[in-house]
Amino acid sequence: MQGVTVVDHPLVRHKLTRMRDKQTSTKTFRALMRETATLLCYEVTRHLPTHTVEIETPVAPTKAEEISGKKLVFAPILRAGLGMAEGMLDLVPSARVAHIGLFRDPESLEAVEYYYKTPEDIADRLVIVVDPMLATGHTAVAALTLLKRSGVTDLRFVCLVASVQGVETLRAAHPDVLIWTAAVDAELNDHGYIVPGLGDAGDRTFGTR
Ligand code: URA
């Protein structure tokens, strides 16, 4: 699929299988969410630009690479995105965090905003939006639209499981935004859940059901 990177590293596939299994406990699910997000973060940041700096090792002066530009921003969509943001911050601890509160209206499945707080200079930064499940795509589209309204031009989207429909909806609304995911599942059910998916990622992360 155009614009989508499926991260199919064996560790990612293994951890995702354990997350899909309904027997997996809340404690293990939460840990796997964090670990998988770290691995996805490694891939989404793979081509960040770098520049050369001069440093001195204990042995000799040398030239070495540093990441260029301002600190990047992780933008978890509340609440399920929080579990992923933890894992991404494990790898990039100096990143900034923007919180985007959106819930899905159970009838219309449309996204409704209830919280939005970002770094003031977010427009100058690369923003990586994180939400474990790209299902209908409505929430992701709404989050990206809010960020673009704040002036953000450099956006990427990371999820654990995407549906074909979610990918198509996101790419149609925001063709400039590339997607990284551990898997693309074929279907959605009548409640907008991904099939086979892994259930409600928020409930399984926080043990609320
Ligand atoms: N949100 C979830 O947590 N799971 C899905 O399958 C779809 C949306």
Boltz pocket constraint, residues with backbone or C-beta under 6 A from the ligand:
constraints:
  - pocket:
      binder: B
      contacts: [[A, 80], [A, 133], [A, 135], [A, 192], [A, 193], [A, 194], [A, 195], [A, 197], [A, 198], [A, 199], [A, 200], [A, 201], [A, 202]]
      max_distance: 6.0
